[in-house]
Amino acid sequence: MTDQYAVFGNPISHSKSPSIHAAFARQTGEDLRYEALLAPLDGFAAAVDAFRASGARGANVTVPFKLEAFRYANDLTERAKRAQAVNTFKFDGGRVLGDNTDGAGLVRDIELNLGCAIVGKDVLLMGAGGAARGVLLPLLGCKPASLTIANRTLHKANDLAQHFSEYGTTRACDYAGLAGDRYDLIINATSSSLNDELPPLPPRLFAPGALAYDMMYGKGLTPFLSFAEANHAQTLADGLGMLVEQAAEAFYVWRGVRPETQSLIEDLRKS
Protein backbone atom coordinates (compact mmCIF):
# COMPACT_ATOMS: atom_id res chain seq x y z
CA MET A 1 0.00 0.00 0.00
CA THR A 2 1.10 3.55 -0.75
CA ASP A 3 2.17 5.34 2.46
CA GLN A 4 0.21 8.46 3.35
CA TYR A 5 1.67 11.81 4.46
CA ALA A 6 0.30 15.35 4.63
CA VAL A 7 0.93 18.89 5.76
CA PHE A 8 -1.52 20.51 8.19
CA GLY A 9 -2.03 24.26 8.28
CA ASN A 10 -4.56 27.06 8.14
CA PRO A 11 -4.43 28.49 5.50
CA ILE A 12 -2.79 25.74 3.46
CA SER A 13 -3.82 26.04 -0.21
CA HIS A 14 -0.63 28.00 -1.01
CA SER A 15 1.68 25.26 0.31
CA LYS A 16 4.49 24.06 -1.95
CA SER A 17 5.02 20.96 0.22
CA PRO A 18 2.90 18.54 -1.85
CA SER A 19 4.82 19.32 -5.04
CA ILE A 20 8.17 19.20 -3.21
CA HIS A 21 7.50 15.79 -1.67
CA ALA A 22 6.04 14.45 -4.90
CA ALA A 23 9.33 15.41 -6.57
CA PHE A 24 11.31 13.71 -3.80
CA ALA A 25 9.21 10.53 -4.16
CA ARG A 26 9.79 10.41 -7.93
CA GLN A 27 13.48 10.98 -7.50
CA THR A 28 14.00 8.33 -4.81
CA GLY A 29 11.43 5.77 -5.95
CA GLU A 30 9.65 5.89 -2.57
CA ASP A 31 5.98 4.82 -2.69
CA LEU A 32 4.10 7.60 -0.93
CA ARG A 33 1.28 10.08 -1.35
CA TYR A 34 1.42 13.56 0.16
CA GLU A 35 -1.44 16.06 0.43
CA ALA A 36 -2.24 19.42 2.00
CA LEU A 37 -4.93 19.31 4.70
CA LEU A 38 -6.75 22.31 6.13
CA ALA A 39 -7.14 21.88 9.89
CA PRO A 40 -9.77 23.96 11.71
CA LEU A 41 -8.21 26.55 14.00
CA ASP A 42 -9.97 24.89 16.95
CA GLY A 43 -9.63 21.33 15.67
CA PHE A 44 -5.98 20.54 14.98
CA ALA A 45 -5.69 17.55 17.31
CA ALA A 46 -8.90 15.99 15.99
CA ALA A 47 -7.70 16.41 12.40
CA VAL A 48 -4.39 14.69 13.19
CA ASP A 49 -6.20 11.94 15.09
CA ALA A 50 -8.36 11.21 12.05
CA PHE A 51 -5.34 11.19 9.74
CA ARG A 52 -3.47 8.77 12.01
CA ALA A 53 -6.52 6.53 12.22
CA SER A 54 -6.47 6.23 8.41
CA GLY A 55 -3.06 4.54 8.66
CA ALA A 56 -0.90 7.57 7.82
CA ARG A 57 2.84 7.34 8.47
CA GLY A 58 3.68 10.97 9.16
CA ALA A 59 2.90 14.63 8.64
CA ASN A 60 4.28 18.13 8.46
CA VAL A 61 2.83 21.02 10.41
CA THR A 62 2.90 24.69 9.46
CA VAL A 63 1.41 27.91 10.82
CA PRO A 64 -0.41 28.31 13.12
CA PHE A 65 -0.10 24.83 14.63
CA LYS A 66 3.60 24.26 15.43
CA LEU A 67 3.17 24.97 19.15
CA GLU A 68 0.06 22.78 19.34
CA ALA A 69 1.97 20.05 17.49
CA PHE A 70 4.67 20.26 20.17
CA ARG A 71 2.03 19.53 22.80
CA TYR A 72 0.43 16.76 20.70
CA ALA A 73 3.58 14.66 20.28
CA ASN A 74 4.29 12.02 22.93
CA ASP A 75 7.98 11.72 22.03
CA LEU A 76 10.30 14.56 21.01
CA THR A 77 13.71 14.94 19.43
CA GLU A 78 16.21 17.17 21.21
CA ARG A 79 15.89 19.87 18.54
CA ALA A 80 12.09 19.87 18.94
CA LYS A 81 12.39 20.09 22.73
CA ARG A 82 14.66 23.11 22.48
CA ALA A 83 12.61 24.79 19.76
CA GLN A 84 9.42 24.05 21.74
CA ALA A 85 7.76 23.70 18.33
CA VAL A 86 7.17 20.77 15.99
CA ASN A 87 6.92 20.83 12.20
CA THR A 88 7.28 17.08 11.55
CA PHE A 89 5.42 14.07 12.95
CA LYS A 90 6.42 10.43 12.49
CA PHE A 91 3.67 7.97 13.40
CA ASP A 92 4.43 4.44 14.65
CA GLY A 93 1.44 2.81 16.32
CA GLY A 94 0.66 4.87 19.40
CA ARG A 95 4.00 6.70 19.22
CA VAL A 96 3.97 10.19 17.78
CA LEU A 97 7.52 11.46 17.33
CA GLY A 98 7.70 15.23 17.09
CA ASP A 99 10.69 16.79 15.32
CA ASN A 100 11.69 20.22 14.08
CA THR A 101 13.58 20.26 10.78
CA ASP A 102 13.66 24.03 10.22
CA GLY A 103 17.14 24.61 11.66
CA ALA A 104 18.66 21.68 9.82
CA GLY A 105 17.13 23.02 6.61
CA LEU A 106 18.55 26.49 7.20
CA VAL A 107 22.05 25.18 7.96
CA ARG A 108 22.12 22.87 4.93
CA ASP A 109 21.01 25.70 2.65
CA ILE A 110 23.64 28.09 4.00
CA GLU A 111 26.53 25.63 4.10
CA LEU A 112 25.87 23.31 1.16
CA ASN A 113 23.85 25.33 -1.34
CA LEU A 114 25.35 28.75 -0.65
CA GLY A 115 28.84 27.52 0.26
CA CYS A 116 29.10 29.51 3.49
CA ALA A 117 30.68 27.53 6.34
CA ILE A 118 29.31 28.76 9.68
CA VAL A 119 32.18 27.51 11.85
CA GLY A 120 34.28 30.39 13.15
CA LYS A 121 31.92 33.06 11.76
CA ASP A 122 30.30 35.96 13.61
CA VAL A 123 26.56 35.38 13.24
CA LEU A 124 23.64 37.74 13.88
CA LEU A 125 20.15 36.28 14.23
CA MET A 126 17.39 38.89 14.01
CA GLY A 127 14.23 38.08 15.95
CA ALA A 128 13.33 36.10 19.07
CA GLY A 129 10.10 34.40 18.00
CA GLY A 130 9.32 30.90 16.85
CA ALA A 131 11.38 31.12 13.66
CA ALA A 132 14.51 32.10 15.59
CA ARG A 133 13.87 29.52 18.29
CA GLY A 134 13.57 26.77 15.69
CA VAL A 135 17.03 27.34 14.19
CA LEU A 136 19.23 28.24 17.17
CA LEU A 137 20.29 24.74 18.19
CA PRO A 138 21.53 23.72 14.70
CA LEU A 139 23.26 27.09 14.29
CA LEU A 140 25.10 26.69 17.58
CA GLY A 141 26.00 23.15 16.57
CA CYS A 142 28.01 24.63 13.68
CA LYS A 143 30.38 26.30 16.19
CA PRO A 144 30.25 29.95 15.11
CA ALA A 145 32.80 32.28 16.67
CA SER A 146 29.90 34.29 18.09
CA LEU A 147 26.12 34.30 17.87
CA THR A 148 24.14 37.44 18.66
CA ILE A 149 20.34 37.52 19.00
CA ALA A 150 18.88 40.96 18.31
CA ASN A 151 15.24 41.83 18.92
CA ARG A 152 13.14 44.95 19.40
CA THR A 153 12.12 43.65 22.85
CA LEU A 154 15.35 42.98 24.72
CA HIS A 155 13.95 40.66 27.38
CA LYS A 156 12.72 38.22 24.69
CA ALA A 157 16.23 38.06 23.21
CA ASN A 158 17.67 37.52 26.70
CA ASP A 159 15.17 34.74 27.43
CA LEU A 160 16.07 32.98 24.18
CA ALA A 161 19.80 33.28 24.78
CA GLN A 162 19.36 31.82 28.27
CA HIS A 163 17.22 28.94 26.95
CA PHE A 164 20.06 27.81 24.66
CA SER A 165 22.98 28.74 26.93
CA GLU A 166 24.09 25.13 27.54
CA TYR A 167 24.71 24.67 23.79
CA GLY A 168 26.96 27.66 23.22
CA THR A 169 27.60 31.26 24.15
CA THR A 170 25.11 33.74 22.80
CA ARG A 171 24.73 37.47 23.26
CA ALA A 172 21.37 39.24 23.38
CA CYS A 173 20.73 42.88 22.54
CA ASP A 174 18.24 45.26 21.00
CA TYR A 175 18.93 46.77 17.58
CA ALA A 176 20.59 49.87 19.00
CA GLY A 177 23.05 47.56 20.75
CA LEU A 178 24.40 46.42 17.37
CA ALA A 179 26.07 49.77 16.65
CA GLY A 180 29.72 49.23 15.80
CA ASP A 181 29.37 45.46 15.28
CA ARG A 182 30.19 43.59 12.06
CA TYR A 183 28.95 40.14 11.10
CA ASP A 184 29.83 37.50 8.52
CA LEU A 185 26.30 36.06 8.45
CA ILE A 186 23.09 37.96 9.22
CA ILE A 187 19.81 36.00 9.27
CA ASN A 188 16.44 37.73 9.30
CA ALA A 189 14.08 35.50 11.32
CA THR A 190 11.59 38.31 11.97
CA SER A 191 8.25 38.74 10.21
CA SER A 192 9.26 42.19 8.96
CA SER A 193 9.51 41.14 5.31
CA LEU A 194 5.88 39.99 5.36
CA ASN A 195 4.92 43.62 5.91
CA ASP A 196 7.63 45.15 3.69
CA GLU A 197 9.29 46.58 6.77
CA LEU A 198 12.88 46.72 8.00
CA PRO A 199 14.01 46.43 11.63
CA PRO A 200 16.03 49.47 12.79
CA LEU A 201 19.45 48.15 11.86
CA PRO A 202 22.50 50.40 12.15
CA PRO A 203 24.69 50.77 9.04
CA ARG A 204 27.96 48.97 8.34
CA LEU A 205 26.87 45.69 9.93
CA PHE A 206 28.23 43.51 7.12
CA ALA A 207 31.82 42.29 7.30
CA PRO A 208 33.70 41.79 4.02
CA GLY A 209 32.30 38.75 2.21
CA ALA A 210 29.15 38.67 4.36
CA LEU A 211 25.99 36.67 3.59
CA ALA A 212 22.57 38.24 4.19
CA TYR A 213 19.83 35.61 4.57
CA ASP A 214 16.10 36.38 4.75
CA MET A 215 13.93 33.41 5.79
CA MET A 216 11.08 34.88 3.76
CA TYR A 217 10.81 33.63 0.16
CA GLY A 218 8.79 34.62 -2.87
CA LYS A 219 8.97 38.34 -2.02
CA GLY A 220 11.87 39.31 -4.29
CA LEU A 221 14.29 41.84 -2.88
CA THR A 222 12.85 42.41 0.59
CA PRO A 223 13.62 45.58 2.58
CA PHE A 224 16.22 43.60 4.55
CA LEU A 225 17.94 42.30 1.42
CA SER A 226 17.82 45.78 -0.14
CA PHE A 227 19.48 47.14 3.01
CA ALA A 228 22.09 44.40 2.81
CA GLU A 229 22.80 45.14 -0.84
CA ALA A 230 23.17 48.86 -0.10
CA ASN A 231 25.55 48.05 2.74
CA HIS A 232 27.81 45.84 0.61
CA ALA A 233 26.82 42.32 1.67
CA GLN A 234 28.54 39.97 -0.77
CA THR A 235 25.72 37.41 -1.05
CA LEU A 236 21.94 37.81 -0.76
CA ALA A 237 19.65 34.81 -0.20
CA ASP A 238 15.98 34.22 0.52
CA GLY A 239 14.41 31.26 2.32
CA LEU A 240 13.40 29.12 -0.67
CA GLY A 241 16.38 26.83 -0.18
CA MET A 242 15.53 26.48 3.51
CA LEU A 243 11.97 25.49 2.56
CA VAL A 244 13.22 22.68 0.32
CA GLU A 245 15.96 21.56 2.72
CA GLN A 246 13.67 21.33 5.74
CA ALA A 247 11.31 19.23 3.61
CA ALA A 248 14.23 16.99 2.61
CA GLU A 249 15.14 16.58 6.28
CA ALA A 250 11.55 15.54 7.07
CA PHE A 251 11.65 13.10 4.15
CA TYR A 252 14.83 11.61 5.60
CA VAL A 253 13.20 11.31 9.06
CA TRP A 254 10.31 9.38 7.50
CA ARG A 255 12.02 7.27 4.86
CA GLY A 256 15.71 7.07 5.78
CA VAL A 257 16.57 8.42 2.32
CA ARG A 258 17.93 11.91 1.68
CA PRO A 259 16.78 13.37 -1.65
CA GLU A 260 18.89 15.63 -3.85
CA THR A 261 17.68 19.20 -3.49
CA GLN A 262 19.65 21.64 -5.64
CA SER A 263 17.90 20.88 -8.93
CA LEU A 264 14.49 21.25 -7.28
CA ILE A 265 15.48 24.58 -5.74
CA GLU A 266 16.57 25.78 -9.18
CA ASP A 267 13.30 24.61 -10.76
CA LEU A 268 11.19 26.32 -8.08
CA ARG A 269 13.16 29.54 -8.42
CA LYS A 270 12.65 29.57 -12.20
CA SER A 271 8.91 29.07 -11.78
Secondary structure, DSSP 8 states (H G I E B T S, - for coil): --EEEEEEESS-TT--HHHHHHHHHHHHT--EEEEEEE--TT-HHHHHHHHHHTT--EEEE-TT-HHHHHHH-SEE-HHHHHHT--SEEEEETTEEEEE--HHHHHHHIIIIIS----TT-EEEEE--SHHHHHHHHHHHHT--SEEEEE-SSHHHHHHHHHHTGGGS-EEEE-GGGGTT--EEEEEE-SSGGGGT------S--EEEEEEEEES--SSSS-HHHHHHHHTT-SEEE-THHHHHHHHHHHHHHHHS-----HHHHHHHHH-
